[in-house]
Structure formats: C-alpha cells, structure tokens
C-alpha cells in the first residue's frame, strides 16, 4: 500500500470511529449487511497465502461475539425465504460468508460457529471439492517454493527458457511464475513436469479443500453452501460465454452433489464490469449472487454486495465502521448500476 493510500485509510478509519456505528448505519440506510471471510492467520500450508491478512482464532471469535451482540444473524437461505414471501428484512441483519471452500474452515471456524450457535454460508469451487484439483495460484506457489529450495541453476535455466518461449518471462523467475494468469494456467502443468512437482500428490497429502463428508456434516449442522465458480478464475478475464459456464456449471454441480433446494453463488475475486447480458443469462439459474463490493447498494438482481472484514487488520467494530463509511462514500460518488460496475 502506498504512503498516500495508507494515510487516506488511516484518516477514514479515524473519521468512522468518531462518527460511530449508529450514525454510519443511519447514513447507509440499509437493514442487511453481508460480511466475508476466507481463512485463519498462519493456518495454511502455502506460505505465500499465509502472507495475506486473516483473523487469528481469537480475533475471529471476537468478530462473532460482536455480530451476535449487535445484529440479527441470518443464513442466506433465510434471506431467500424473506424475499420470496415479500417480507421485510429485519433491522441490523447480518449474513456471514466464507469463500474458497477451505478445509481450514472446517478445522477452525466451524467449531467456533457451532460453539456460539451461529450460522454461516460457505461457497465452494466445484472442481476443488474432494481435492480433485488445485487453484492455479496455489500451483504457481508450489512451483516457486520448489525452485527456491532446490537452488539448481540448470533447472532455473530450463524453466526460464520455457517461460521466455511462451512470452511469460518478466524480470525474474519468481515474479514470472507469480504473474501467470488463469488463461495461461496450462503452462503450470508443463513447468511442474520440468521441476518434478506433483500437484495431485500435494492434494493427497495436504488436502487444502473441504471434502464431501465434511460438507455434508456442515449442512447437517445447519450451515448453507453455495457455488464459487468451477475453478476460481477472474471473471474480467473470461468471455461472456465462459462467465456463464463457470457460474451455471458450478451451481449445477454443487446443487446436485449435495441435494440442495436453494441456489447460491458468490463471484470469485470481483463481479465488477460484468455485462448486463450476463445477469439476464443466469437470472433463472440462481436465487442469490454475492459480490465483494463492500457495504454498497446494488440494484442488479440477484446481486448483493459483501464487505471484507478480515483483511482490514482492524478490530471488528472499527473494521465494520470503516467498511460502512467506504460504502456511504461509494454510494454518493458512484452507485452500482445494472452493469455491475
């Protein structure tokens, strides 16, 4: 984060603290807040992912106690029922969501949620359930780690030549691997052969994602699940046809595998700049869809925007107030419209 952005953020956090949650909620003029999480600090087997800012176990529990004391906690399915029946959303309602379908959720967050009698919704990438495949970013990270550990100049040269031949080399090997995009993910498989990395072996040993048994246990315990695309691409890099395919195919797979009578979807990364035609094409396939725009108004049916709490590294009340203030500013400056931007 640049010095200017950091100063601006600190200023906004200070303003939100001075205004207080009651004032900010009044300005926001909304009854429903949807918050989002991914993982637990330091818990991932991938050291690069552990560099992200997540809540510790204690911090996550503090977040839950805050929601429990200040809000009415709903499930996403509760919201579907309210909308279908034409009922008003209760004041100060909150929905808690998790993305990526990580085993860490089952090991850490689910027991804490159960302890406090709190429900949540977990969004799963259909190709990753049961650890069938690994996200392309995690594959890249495994290759980076392997090359760094072996310190083999000859191997370095082979990988560098491969990347250069496919116009993927930039500055240095580590950065080049880190910058491989979804559209070029097939090259990660070829580089893995050069390096001697077995992605399936990693999946078998570390099992980073939820398996079917764990997911069914969560559903039986009252949690809800939804789809999060097939394999977590950036939708901005896909054609309209592929955007629809990622959405509809992942929804169908998750619904059929777990016999769901509701249809929930959360966009990976962002839903910004989607063509209005996309929403027309999925309208009959989904009950609710969730973006990551923050506490902002979104008139695009069936979209609801969520706020990222964990990456703020702020105590939950401050994080909530900061996201609320950002949402108020965004709505004044540039309300989201049916294009999703």
Secondary structure, DSSP 8 states (H G I E B T S, - for coil): --HHHHHHHHHHHHHHHHH-HHHHHHHHT-SEEEEEE--BTT--S-TTGGGS--B-HHHHHHHHHHHHHHSEEE-HHHHHHHHHTT----TTEEEEEE-S-BHHIIIIIHHHHHHTT---EEEE-TTTGGG-S--HHHHHHHHHHHHHHH--HHHHHHHHHHHHHTT---SSHHHHHHT--GGGTHHHHHHHHHHT--HHHHHHHH--B--HHHHHHHHHTT-EEEE--SS---GGGS-HHHHHHHHHHHHHHHHHHTT-SS-EEE-SS--TT--HHHHHHHTTT-SEEEE-S-S--B-STTEEE-EE-GGG-S-HHHHHHHHHHHHHHHHHHH-B-TT--
